[in-house]
Amino acid sequence: MKSTLPSGSGGETLPTTSDVPSDPPRPDVPAGEPVSRDEAIRRAAYAAYERRGGQSGDETQDWLEAEAEVDRQHQGNE
């Protein structure tokens, strides 16, 4: 699904979150190995997606919750 910008903005269309495929965790980064913050968030968001049975529609919420979870874990390790 594409969304159109309000008139006067050039009329371009932008992809919505349903147009952007969600990436599963990267298989080239073994579990248990140190990962970047982005990779940790990606893995946590994908886990949430799997817990919902692979249903799309909540990608943004999954990502925001994953960010908060990863940040809480990082703060606890300092």
C-alpha positions in Angstrom: 0.0 0.0 0.0 1.3 3.4 -0.9 0.5 6.7 0.9 0.3 9.9 -1.0 1.8 13.1 0.5 -0.6 16.0 0.9 -1.0 18.2 -2.2 1.7 20.8 -2.7 4.4 18.3 -1.7 5.1 17.1 -5.2 2.6 14.2 -5.0 5.3 11.6 -4.4 4.2 8.3 -2.9 6.0 6.8 0.0 6.1 3.2 1.1 4.2 2.3 4.2 5.5 -0.2 6.8 3.5 -3.0 5.1 5.6 -2.4 1.9 8.9 -2.8 3.6 9.8 -6.4 4.3 10.8 -7.2 7.9 14.2 -8.6 8.1 14.8 -11.7 10.2 17.9 -11.8 12.4 21.1 -12.1 10.4 22.3 -15.7 10.2 25.9 -14.5 9.7 25.9 -13.3 13.3 25.9 -16.4 15.5 23.6 -16.3 18.6 25.6 -15.5 21.7 28.2 -13.4 19.8 28.3 -9.7 20.7 26.1 -7.8 18.3 25.4 -4.1 17.6 22.5 -2.3 19.2 20.7 -2.3 15.8 21.1 -6.1 15.5 19.9 -6.7 19.0 16.9 -4.6 18.3 16.3 -6.4 15.0 16.4 -9.7 16.8 14.1 -8.6 19.6 11.6 -7.1 17.1 11.6 -10.3 15.1 11.0 -12.4 18.2 8.0 -10.3 18.9 6.8 -10.8 15.3 7.2 -14.6 15.8 5.3 -14.5 19.1 2.4 -12.9 17.3 2.4 -15.8 14.9 4.0 -14.0 12.1 1.1 -11.5 11.7 2.0 -8.2 10.1 0.7 -4.9 11.1 2.5 -4.1 14.4 6.1 -3.7 13.0 6.5 -0.2 14.4 5.3 -1.2 17.9 7.5 -4.3 17.8 10.5 -2.1 16.9 9.8 0.5 19.6 9.3 -2.2 22.3 12.5 -3.9 21.1 14.5 -0.6 21.4 13.2 -0.1 24.9 14.0 -3.7 25.9 17.6 -3.5 24.5 18.2 -0.2 26.1 17.0 -1.5 29.5 19.3 -4.5 29.1 22.2 -2.2 28.2 21.6 0.0 31.2 21.5 -3.0 33.5 24.9 -4.1 32.2 26.7 -0.8 33.0 
